[in-house]
Amino acid sequence: FPSHDRAEEQSYDHPYEGIPRYKAGGAGYHEKGIRIHNKEKPQSSCTPLLTTLSPTVGEIVYQTNQHSINLYAEHLLKKMGEAVFKQGSTQAGIKALLQFCQTHQIDLTGWLQCDGSGLSRKNLITAKMLTSLLVYMKKSPSFPLFFASLPQIEEGIRAKSGSMSLVKGYTGYAHHIAFTILINNCADKQILPIVTGK
């Protein structure tokens, strides 16, 4: 774009490497005397301006578990749907998780999932299901990455916490023994002593 403010008649064929595609026809161009013609061009004629590579799934899982990033959890579920069913949606992700659990004979009694972050009040899960998933993960080639992603509560205890009003929980490993503690109708926010025994 010209750096001066003086109106000067200019014309570009869109897409043009100097004009971001998503701003074509945006406010302010006509006032500056810039006309954009929406002409289709072969993809090969477009010049990439920037390429950004995603972190690995392992790195994303680490940040998700260490910092409880709900947005990442939502997108990881959608990615599961895309990987299994070529559809990056919440419903496809839940379907992929259902298929995974059924394949590995994980008991789904009492399970109901509506999102990826667990923030929905409609979500239901049992301690048995979570612990079964932890036991399965110990046999997985991805276990070292998964185990390292869990926050270290204290020496020998790595666990992911989860909480909402009146709901608290921990699931993880105590000296490599899988465990899950879920407490409903919990008014006391301090349940860490239950986990650590201190």
N, C-alpha and C positions, 0 to 999 in steps of 0.2 A: 504494500500500500504506500502511496506517496506520504511523506512525512509532513508536508506543508498543509496549511488549512485552506489555501485558495482552491475554490472549486475548479476542477479541470475535467473535461469530458474524457473518460477512459472506458475501455470495453474489454471484458475478459470472457473467454469461453470456460464454462464450468464443467468438470472440476479443473481447477488451476492450482499449481503447487503453492502459489502465494495466497490463496484464499481457502481457509478451512472449509471442508465440505458441509459441516453442520451449521455454518453461518450463512450459507448461500441465501440471498434474498432477505437477510436480516435488516433490522432498522438501522438507518444511518448511511447505508451505501448510496442510495439515490441522492441524499443531501450532499454527499461529497462528489457527485457527478460520476459515480461508478455504476455501470450497467453490467449485470450478470446474465448470461444466456445459458439456460439449463439445457445443455447438449450432452447427450450420453457419449462417453468415450470409452474405449477398451480399457480394462483394468490395467493392462500392461503399460499404458501410456501415463498412468498416474505415478507420481513420485512419492514414496513413503517419506514422511517427515520425522517419524519417531517410532521406534520399536521398543516395547516394554515387555520383559519376560516376567511371568508370575513366579513367586517363590514356589518351592516344591510343596507337595501335599504335607509332607512331614513337618516342614517349617510352619505351615499354616496351622496344623493340628497343635504344634507346640505353643504357638501364640494363643490359640483358642483356649487350650486347657490351662495355661499359666495365668492368663489375664481375663478369663471368662468373657471372651468377645462374642456376644450373641450373634452379631451380624455374620461373622465367619462361620459359626455353627449352622446358620440358615443356609449359607451358600455351599457348605460342604455337603449338606443333605441334598441340595439340588444337583450338585456335581455327581453324587451317587446315582441319581436318576438319569442324568445325562450319560454316564458311563455304562449303565446297564440297559437302559431303555431308549437312549438317544433323545431324551426329553428332560431338560433341566428345570424341573418343577418340583414343588414340595411334595405333591401327590406321587410323582414318579420316584422321588427319593424314598418316601415311606414304603412304597411298593418294593423297591430294591432292598430295603432293610428287612422287610417281611420275608422276601425270598431268601435272603442270606440266613436269617434265623431258622427258617424252616429247613434249609439245606443242611445246617449244622446242628439240627435237633435241639435248638434252644427253646425252652418252654415259654410260650407267649401268653399264657394265662394271665389275665388282668392287665394286658398291655393295650394302650390306645395312644396313638401319636398324632398330633395335629400340626406340629411345626418342628423346626430343627433346633431351636434354642432351648425349648422346654419352658418357655414363659407362659404358654397357654394354660389356663386353668382346666382345660379339657384333657390335658395329657395325663395318662396313667401308666405307671410302671411298677414292677415289684422288685424287691431286693434280690429275689431268686434270679430274675432275668438279668439284672446288672451283673451279679456275681458270675453267672454262667458265661456272659460275654467276656468278663475278665479272665476266667479260666481258659476260654478259647484263645484269647489273645496271647496267653503265655506260651502257646504252642505255635504261634504265628511267626513267620520270618520277620514280620514288622514289629515284633515285641520290643526290641531295644529302643526303637524310635518312640513307640507308644509309651513305654515305661518312663522314658526320660521326659516326656511331655507332661507327666503328672506332677503337680506341685509337691514339693517335699514338706510335709507337715513337721516332721522332726526326724531324727536319725532312724532309718529303717522303715519309715512310713511315707508312702507317696499316695496321695488321694486327691480326687477332684471333688470339690464341694459344690453344693447347689442349694439355693435358698430362694424362697418367696415368703410373703407374709404367712406366718403360721406353718411353714413347711421348711424343714432343714434336712440335709443329707450329705453323706460322704460315701464315696465308693473308690476303692483302690487296693493297694497291697500293703500289708504289714509284714515286713520280713518275708516278702514273696508269697504270703498267704492272702488270697483274694477275699475281700470283705465288702459288705455294703450295709450302711446304717441309714434308714429312712425314718423320719419322725414327722407325723402329721399332727396338727393342732398343737404345735410347739410354740408356746409364748416366750420361752427363754431363748435368747439369741446365742447364748454361750453353750454350744454342745461339743466344743472341741475336747473338753475333759472326758467326755464319753468315749471319744476315739482314742485318746492318748493314755487314758487311765490315770491322769494327773489332775 
